[in-house]
Structure formats: structure tokens, C-alpha cells
Amino acid sequence: MTKIDIFSGFLGAGKTTLIGKLLKEALAGTKVVLIENEFGEIGIDGGFLQESGIEIKEMNSGCICCSLVGDFGASLKEVFDTYEPERILIEPSGVGKLSDVMKAVQEAMTDRDVQLNSAVAVVDACKCRMYIKNFGEFFVNQIEHAGTIVLSRTDKLSEEKISACVEMIREHNAKATIVTTPWDALEGKDILETIEGAGDLEAELMREVMEMHDGHDHDHEGHHHGHACCHHGHEEHEHHHEHEHGHHEHEHGHEEHGHHHDHGHDHDCCHHDHEGHHHHHHADEVFTTWGMETPAVYTREEIGHILQELDKEEEYGLVLRAKGMVENADGGWIYFDYVPQESNVRDGKPVVTGKFCVIGAGLKEDKLAELFRS
């Protein structure tokens, strides 16, 4: 199986720089072929990338999404047959429509053992507003069809301007992961994992919650762990967790992109003892996931306060699990995990963008959004 990854982006966005980082830090030792399509007579990036030991197939007579669609198909097959690569990277012209590039790849490789693995758009965060205004059709098409959008030059912008860029992008693509962390702070393999969807925090937490329920008998009348059937593998006794930080008043105005999904499961979740009342959630209830991505920065005190608040079921719904990674206002990154009445806050390495995920039943998403942006 050969994976094909398309790296689109408007002229000068930084596609070649990103590809070079991935080749060096994530794809070393992988049999890779790069196909470039420069708009013009000379492919200026070929020499730079050949230093990485990558075979270059340059096509300089036009754009693969228009006049070169036929030639592109023949070239792609030639590359496949000649080199038998594990992965093909396609860097189309900066004025190409990503949707047309994707269509050309799919049509050319119908009889091959290949997978269109990813479609990436590289966006210069400093010029996002101008490009949307002046080059709407081409620029917006790249955003609309990308599974991952990688912002470049975010190190030159304030948190507010990055958030404004993310908001503009979200008007055209509500689902793509947006990489907001400066590239120098990230490892290439982390970017590649994000592109390939391996860093899906929601999927990771949902698996954990399902494993917790699958691994327990659903008769928990005598258990007291806040939410007994969700005790996350701990011994069956009462836990007392004192948060290092108390209530912290703060005014940040954090911006984020929120999303949620409902997951129906045939589980009798959960018997729990909460503020003197015994509740039983029946099988017709569903788990809900609520998540957000954000370039905002937080302090450890703010995260500690948020985690304390999640214990308040009447305020936020029944939160079974929460996890996140955010940039620390004091430098570095903060990682956190939460299960009812227990949480962990620690230092971690930079990730492609700040993110949270909350899983539970009857989640009050508006309240959660207020909590996490406050």
C-alpha cells in the first residue's frame, strides 16, 4: 500500500519548508517520492529537496489541476511503477484548487494499491485575511477540502490575531485540525501524526471510557468513587484529591472552536453517589463528547480551577473523563487528565495546537464552553 499525501497552500505559504521538516524529522528511512508542480518554467525548489535524497519529478508546464491533469496521471503511474514508493508527496502549484488535485489523484490511481492518505493546506497566518479577500476562490477551496490546516508564521502574531485567523478558517472548514503552534516548537513526527489523524483526542478518550464500561459488571450499588462504574481502573475505595489550586478569578476571553458528537451505547451507565443522591443512567442515554481546539494560553491555576469545576454535575452535566494540552502562560505546555474527583496537571511538550476533550452524559456544552474560555 502506497500512501499519497497532498500539501497545498497559496504561493509562499511555506509548503516546501514544511515538507522538508517532515522528510527530515518524520519520514527518514521511508521510501518517499516527491512530485512537485511549479507554476512557471523553472522548478525552483527541486535542488533544495534533492539534498534530502528524495527523487524529484518536476512538471513545469502548468498546473496539475488544469492543463496537466492527463500528464499528471501518467507521471503518477510512472513514479509508482519506477520507484515503488511507500509514500508519495504531492506539492501542487500554489494557485491550484485542492479539490481538483484530489480528484486527479483518485482518477489516476484507480487500478493501484494506493491510499489518498491526507490533504493538507498550509496557510500563512499573517496573510490569511488578505488572501481570503483577494483570492477567494482558489484560497478558500484549499481550506474547504483540507483534513489538516497548518498555519505558518504564527510566531510573528499575537494570540488574538491567531484566534482571528482560526475563526476565519472555521467559516469555511468546521472539522479540520488547525495547527497553530510555531513549527520550531514541534517535532515533525507530531505534525505527521496529526495529519494522519493519530492524535485524535476524542477517539482516544472514547476508547478509554468504553473500555472502563466493558471491563466492569454493571451492578455497582455498593461502590463509592464519585461515579463508580467509571473509576478508571483504581481500587474500589473512596478517593480524596486535593487540588493544588483553589478558585482563580481570571479574564482571558479565550477563543476556541467547539464541537460535539453523540455516541449511543448499550450500557447501563452509571450508578453513582453524588451529593447524597443516587442516580441511575439507563441504557437509552448516550455518551456525549465535547471538544475544542484553541491557541489560547492558560496558567496552571486556571486549569486547576477548571478541573475542580468539572465535579459539579448540576452545573456541567456528568463528566466521566477529560483530557487536554494547552500552552502555559508562564512558558512551556500544560497537560491535564480528569476523572471524577481526581485530576492530574503536569508539564508536557508542545503539540500542534491547544486542545481539550470532555466525555460524559448530559453535558451542558454552553456551560463547558464558558468554563474553558473564562
C-alpha positions in Angstrom: 0.0 0.0 0.0 1.4 3.4 -1.0 0.2 6.4 0.8 -0.3 9.7 -1.1 -0.2 13.0 0.8 -1.1 16.3 -0.9 0.4 19.5 0.5 -1.5 22.5 -0.9 -1.0 26.1 0.0 -1.0 29.5 -1.6 2.1 31.0 -3.1 4.8 31.5 -0.4 2.8 29.9 2.4 5.7 27.6 3.4 4.8 24.2 1.8 8.4 23.4 0.9 9.6 24.3 4.4 7.0 22.0 5.9 7.7 19.1 3.6 11.5 19.5 4.3 10.7 19.3 8.1 8.6 16.2 7.6 11.2 14.5 5.4 13.9 15.1 8.0 12.1 14.5 11.2 9.2 12.1 10.4 9.9 10.2 7.2 13.7 9.5 7.4 14.2 5.9 6.3 10.9 5.8 4.4 10.9 5.3 0.6 9.4 8.6 -0.4 8.9 10.2 -3.8 8.0 13.9 -4.0 6.1 15.2 -7.0 6.3 18.9 -7.5 4.3 21.0 -9.9 5.6 24.6 -10.2 3.6 27.2 -12.0 6.1 28.6 -14.5 9.1 27.5 -16.4 11.6 26.6 -13.6 11.0 24.4 -10.5 13.0 26.4 -8.0 12.6 24.0 -5.1 13.8 20.8 -6.7 17.5 21.3 -5.9 16.8 22.0 -2.2 14.8 18.9 -1.7 17.1 16.6 -3.7 19.6 17.2 -0.8 17.2 15.1 1.3 17.7 12.1 -1.0 14.2 12.4 -2.5 13.5 11.7 -6.1 12.1 14.7 -7.8 9.6 14.6 -10.7 9.1 18.2 -11.7 6.4 19.3 -14.1 6.8 22.9 -15.0 4.5 23.5 -17.9 1.3 24.3 -15.9 -0.9 23.4 -13.1 -1.8 19.8 -12.4 -5.4 20.7 -11.6 -6.0 22.1 -15.1 -3.8 21.6 -18.2 -1.7 18.8 -16.6 -4.5 16.6 -15.4 -3.7 14.0 -18.1 0.0 14.3 -17.9 -0.2 14.2 -14.1 -1.9 10.8 -14.2 0.8 9.4 -16.5 3.5 10.8 -14.3 2.0 9.5 -11.1 1.8 6.0 -12.6 5.4 6.3 -13.9 6.5 7.2 -10.4 4.6 4.3 -8.9 6.0 1.8 -11.3 9.6 3.0 -11.3 10.2 3.6 -7.6 7.5 1.5 -5.9 7.5 4.1 -3.0 6.0 3.7 0.4 4.7 7.2 0.2 4.2 9.9 -2.5 4.1 13.5 -1.5 2.5 15.9 -4.0 3.2 19.6 -3.8 0.9 21.2 -6.3 1.2 24.8 -7.6 0.1 27.5 -5.1 -2.7 28.5 -7.4 -4.2 25.1 -7.7 -7.5 24.0 -6.4 -7.1 21.3 -3.8 -10.4 19.6 -4.8 -9.1 19.2 -8.4 -5.8 17.8 -7.3 -7.5 15.2 -5.1 -9.8 14.3 -8.0 -6.8 13.9 -10.3 -5.1 11.6 -7.8 -8.1 9.4 -7.3 -8.7 9.1 -11.1 -5.1 8.3 -11.9 -4.7 5.5 -9.3 -7.9 3.6 -9.5 -6.1 0.4 -10.5 -3.3 0.7 -8.0 -2.8 -0.3 -4.4 -2.7 3.2 -3.1 -4.4 5.3 -0.4 -5.1 9.0 -0.6 -3.8 9.4 2.9 -4.2 13.1 3.6 -4.9 16.5 2.1 -3.1 19.4 3.8 -3.4 23.1 3.4 -0.6 25.4 4.5 -1.8 28.9 5.4 0.3 31.9 6.1 -1.4 33.2 9.2 -0.1 36.7 8.6 -1.9 37.0 5.2 -5.0 34.9 5.8 -7.4 37.8 5.8 -5.9 39.4 2.7 -5.9 36.1 0.7 -9.5 35.3 1.6 -10.5 38.7 0.4 -8.3 38.9 -2.8 -8.0 35.3 -3.9 -11.2 33.8 -2.5 -11.9 31.0 -5.0 -8.5 29.4 -5.0 -7.6 30.1 -1.4 -10.9 29.1 0.1 -11.0 25.9 -2.0 -7.7 24.7 -0.3 -9.2 25.4 3.1 -12.5 23.7 2.4 -11.1 20.4 1.2 -8.2 20.0 3.7 -8.3 17.5 6.5 -5.5 19.4 8.3 -4.7 23.1 8.0 -1.2 24.1 9.1 -0.7 27.7 10.0 2.8 29.2 9.2 4.5 32.2 10.8 2.3 32.1 13.9 5.5 33.0 15.9 5.1 36.5 14.5 1.5 37.0 15.7 -0.3 37.7 18.9 -2.8 35.2 20.4 -5.6 37.4 19.4 -4.5 37.6 15.7 -4.0 33.8 15.6 -7.5 33.3 17.0 -8.9 35.7 14.4 -7.2 33.7 11.7 -8.6 30.4 13.1 -12.1 32.0 13.2 -11.9 33.0 9.5 -10.8 29.5 8.6 -13.6 27.9 10.6 -16.1 29.8 8.5 -15.0 27.6 5.6 -14.0 24.3 7.3 -15.5 23.4 10.7 -13.8 20.0 11.1 -10.2 20.2 10.0 -7.5 20.1 12.7 -5.7 23.5 12.6 -2.0 23.5 13.6 -1.4 26.8 15.4 1.8 26.1 17.3 5.0 27.5 15.7 6.8 24.8 13.7 10.1 25.3 15.5 8.5 24.2 18.7 7.1 20.9 17.2 8.7 17.7 16.1 8.0 16.6 12.5 6.6 13.3 13.6 4.0 15.1 15.8 2.8 17.1 12.8 2.6 13.9 10.7 0.6 12.1 13.3 -1.8 15.0 13.4 -2.1 14.9 9.6 -2.8 11.2 9.7 -5.4 11.5 12.5 -3.4 9.5 15.0 -3.7 12.4 17.5 -7.5 12.3 17.7 -8.0 13.1 21.4 -11.8 12.5 21.2 -11.3 9.0 19.8 -8.6 8.2 22.4 -10.9 9.2 25.3 -13.9 7.5 23.9 -11.9 4.2 23.7 -10.9 4.7 27.3 -14.4 5.3 28.5 -15.7 2.3 26.6 -13.0 0.1 28.0 -13.9 1.2 31.5 -17.5 0.2 31.0 -16.8 -3.0 29.1 -14.5 -4.1 31.9 -16.9 -3.7 34.7 -20.0 -5.5 35.9 -22.9 -3.0 35.8 -24.1 -3.7 39.3 -22.2 -1.1 41.4 -24.7 -0.4 44.1 -22.0 -0.6 46.8 -19.3 1.3 45.2 -18.5 4.9 46.1 -15.9 6.5 43.8 -17.9 9.6 42.8 -19.0 7.6 39.7 -18.4 4.0 40.5 -18.6 2.4 37.1 -16.2 4.9 35.8 -13.4 4.6 38.3 -10.7 4.4 35.7 -9.0 1.2 37.0 -8.5 2.4 40.6 -9.0 0.2 43.6 -12.6 0.2 44.9 -12.3 2.8 47.7 -13.1 6.4 48.1 -10.6 8.8 46.7 -9.9 12.3 48.1 -8.0 14.6 45.8 -7.0 18.0 47.0 -6.3 20.4 44.1 -3.2 22.4 44.4 -5.1 25.5 43.3 -8.3 26.9 44.6 -10.8 29.1 42.7 -9.0 31.5 40.5 -10.6 34.6 39.0 -9.4 35.3 35.6 -10.4 37.3 32.5 -8.8 36.0 29.3 -11.5 35.8 26.7 -10.0 32.6 25.2 -11.2 31.8 21.7 -11.8 28.3 20.6 -13.5 26.0 18.1 -16.0 23.7 19.9 -17.6 20.6 18.6 -19.5 17.7 19.9 -20.7 14.2 19.0 -23.3 11.8 20.4 -22.4 8.2 20.8 -25.2 5.7 21.6 -24.1 2.7 23.6 -25.9 -0.2 25.2 -24.5 0.3 28.7 -26.3 0.9 32.0 -24.1 3.8 33.0 -23.6 4.7 35.8 -24.6 4.1 39.4 -23.0 6.9 41.4 -23.3 8.5 44.8 -23.3 12.3 44.2 -24.2 14.9 46.9 -26.4 12.4 48.7 -28.5 11.5 45.7 -28.4 8.1 44.0 -28.8 8.3 40.2 -29.0 5.6 37.6 -28.3 6.4 33.9 -30.2 4.0 31.7 -29.1 2.3 28.5 -31.1 4.7 26.4 -28.8 7.5 27.4 -25.8 8.4 25.3 -22.3 9.5 25.9 -21.6 12.9 24.6 -18.2 14.3 23.6 -17.5 18.0 23.6 -14.1 19.3 22.5 -12.3 22.4 21.4 -9.1 23.4 19.8 -7.5 26.7 20.8 -4.3 28.8 20.5 -5.1 30.4 23.9 -2.7 30.2 26.8 -3.6 29.3 30.4 -2.0 29.2 33.8 -1.8 26.1 36.0 -4.1 27.9 38.4 -6.7 28.3 35.7 -6.6 24.7 34.7 -6.8 23.6 38.3 -9.9 25.7 38.8 -11.5 24.3 35.6 -10.9 20.7 36.8 -12.4 21.4 40.2 -15.5 22.8 38.5 -16.0 19.6 36.4 -17.1 17.8 39.5 -20.2 19.9 39.6 -22.7 17.7 37.7 -25.6 20.0 38.2 -23.6 22.8 36.5 -21.9 20.9 33.7 -23.5 17.5 33.4 -22.0 14.2 34.3 -18.3 14.4 33.2 -16.7 11.0 33.1 -13.4 11.8 31.5 -11.5 14.9 30.4 -8.1 15.5 28.9 -6.2 18.3 27.4 -3.0 20.0 26.3 -2.6 23.8 26.3 0.2 26.4 26.2 1.3 27.7 29.6 1.2 31.4 30.0 4.4 31.1 32.1 6.2 29.1 29.4 6.0 25.5 28.2 2.9 23.4 27.9 0.3 22.1 30.4 -1.1 18.6 30.2 -4.1 17.5 32.3 -6.3 14.4 32.9 -9.5 14.2 34.8 -11.8 11.5 36.2 -14.5 12.3 38.7 -13.0 13.8 41.9 -9.5 13.1 40.7 -7.2 15.0 38.3 -3.6 15.4 37.3 -1.8 18.5 36.0 1.7 18.2 34.6 4.2 19.7 32.2 4.4 18.4 28.6 5.9 19.0 25.2 4.3 21.4 22.6 1.6 19.9 20.5 0.2 21.2 17.2 -2.5 23.3 18.8 -4.1 23.5 22.2 -6.9 21.1 22.7 -9.4 19.7 25.2 -11.9 16.9 25.2 -14.7 16.1 27.7 -16.8 12.9 27.6 -19.9 12.3 29.7 -23.7 12.1 29.8 -26.0 15.1 29.6 -23.1 17.5 29.1 -24.1 21.2 29.2 -22.0 22.4 26.4 -22.7 26.1 26.7 -21.6 26.0 30.3 -18.4 24.0 29.4 -17.6 26.5 26.7 -17.9 29.3 29.2 -15.8 27.4 31.7 -12.9 26.7 29.3 -12.8 30.2 27.8 -13.1 32.1 31.1 
